[in-house]
């Protein structure tokens, strides 16, 4: 369950469910796989952190909050960090009027990129 209120129906709700599925998968992956770098030298945990930084920066631009860059947590914290940052992002973006189309595209891109590594 995510720590922030997310939409219960519609396209944002589906994005919330996808965020949770990715988070569950991240939590089930062992440390060796989370920390293993790809050919570019980037680990899955590094990629999760980068996705969180991108989402937090966009959310900060879209709201009045003074969010700071998410810290780089230990690799095993990747699933939890993804859950918190992505769920908060969806909660902020889904309340925008008019709808935050750029935010929807951004979270979809981050989800696609992370699923590619899973």
C-alpha positions as CSV (number, residue, x, y, z in Angstrom):
1,X,0.0,0.0,0.0
2,X,1.4,3.4,-0.9
3,X,2.0,6.0,1.8
4,X,0.1,8.8,-0.1
5,X,-3.4,9.0,-1.4
6,X,-3.5,8.0,-5.1
7,X,-6.5,8.0,-7.4
8,X,-8.9,5.1,-7.2
9,X,-10.1,5.0,-10.8
10,X,-9.1,6.2,-14.2
11,X,-5.7,6.3,-16.0
12,X,-3.8,7.6,-12.9
13,X,-5.2,4.7,-10.9
14,X,-3.8,2.2,-13.5
15,X,-0.4,4.0,-13.3
16,X,-0.5,3.6,-9.5
17,X,-1.1,-0.1,-9.8
18,X,1.8,-0.3,-12.2
19,X,4.0,1.6,-9.8
20,X,3.1,-1.0,-7.1
21,X,3.8,-3.9,-9.4
22,X,7.3,-2.5,-10.2
23,X,7.9,-1.9,-6.5
24,X,6.9,-5.4,-5.5
25,X,9.3,-6.8,-8.1
26,X,12.1,-4.6,-6.9
27,X,11.6,-5.8,-3.3
28,X,11.7,-9.4,-4.5
29,X,15.0,-9.0,-6.3
30,X,18.2,-10.0,-4.5
31,X,21.0,-7.6,-3.6
32,X,23.4,-9.0,-6.2
33,X,20.9,-8.3,-9.1
34,X,20.0,-4.8,-7.8
35,X,23.7,-3.9,-7.5
36,X,24.9,-5.6,-10.8
37,X,25.9,-3.0,-13.4
38,X,24.8,-3.3,-17.0
39,X,27.1,-2.7,-19.9
40,X,27.0,1.1,-19.3
41,X,28.0,0.6,-15.6
42,X,24.6,1.4,-14.2
43,X,23.0,-0.9,-11.7
44,X,19.2,-1.4,-11.4
45,X,19.3,0.4,-8.0
46,X,21.1,3.3,-9.7
47,X,18.4,3.4,-12.4
48,X,15.6,3.4,-9.8
49,X,17.3,6.3,-8.0
50,X,17.6,8.2,-11.3
51,X,13.9,7.6,-12.0
52,X,13.1,8.9,-8.6
53,X,15.2,12.1,-9.1
54,X,13.5,12.8,-12.4
55,X,10.0,12.3,-10.9
56,X,10.8,14.5,-7.9
57,X,12.1,17.3,-10.1
58,X,9.0,17.3,-12.2
59,X,6.8,17.2,-9.2
60,X,8.6,20.1,-7.7
61,X,8.0,22.2,-10.8
62,X,4.3,21.2,-10.8
63,X,3.6,22.1,-7.2
64,X,4.5,24.6,-4.6
65,X,6.5,22.2,-2.5
66,X,10.2,22.7,-1.9
67,X,11.1,19.1,-2.5
68,X,14.8,18.2,-2.4
69,X,16.5,15.6,-4.6
70,X,15.9,12.1,-3.2
71,X,19.0,10.7,-1.5
72,X,20.6,7.6,-2.9
73,X,19.5,4.8,-0.5
74,X,21.1,1.4,0.0
75,X,20.3,-0.9,-2.9
76,X,17.8,-2.9,-1.0
77,X,15.8,0.3,-0.3
78,X,15.1,0.8,-4.1
79,X,11.6,-0.7,-4.0
80,X,10.5,1.4,-1.1
81,X,12.0,4.6,-2.5
82,X,10.3,3.9,-5.8
83,X,7.0,3.4,-4.1
84,X,7.2,6.6,-2.1
85,X,8.5,8.9,-4.8
86,X,6.4,7.5,-7.7
87,X,3.2,7.4,-5.6
88,X,3.7,11.0,-4.4
89,X,4.4,12.0,-8.0
90,X,1.1,10.4,-9.2
91,X,-0.8,12.1,-6.3
92,X,0.5,15.5,-7.3
93,X,0.2,15.0,-11.1
94,X,-3.3,13.6,-10.9
95,X,-4.6,16.7,-9.0
96,X,-3.3,19.1,-11.7
97,X,-5.9,21.1,-13.6
98,X,-5.7,20.8,-16.5
99,X,-4.4,17.3,-16.4
100,X,-0.6,16.9,-16.4
101,X,-0.1,15.2,-19.7
102,X,3.7,15.6,-19.5
103,X,3.6,14.0,-16.0
104,X,1.6,11.1,-17.3
105,X,4.1,10.6,-20.1
106,X,7.0,10.9,-17.7
107,X,5.8,8.3,-15.3
108,X,4.9,5.9,-18.2
109,X,8.5,6.4,-19.5
110,X,10.0,5.7,-16.1
111,X,7.8,2.6,-15.7
112,X,8.7,1.3,-19.1
113,X,12.4,1.8,-18.5
114,X,12.4,0.1,-15.1
115,X,10.3,-2.8,-16.4
116,X,12.9,-3.3,-19.2
117,X,15.5,-3.9,-16.5
118,X,13.3,-6.2,-14.4
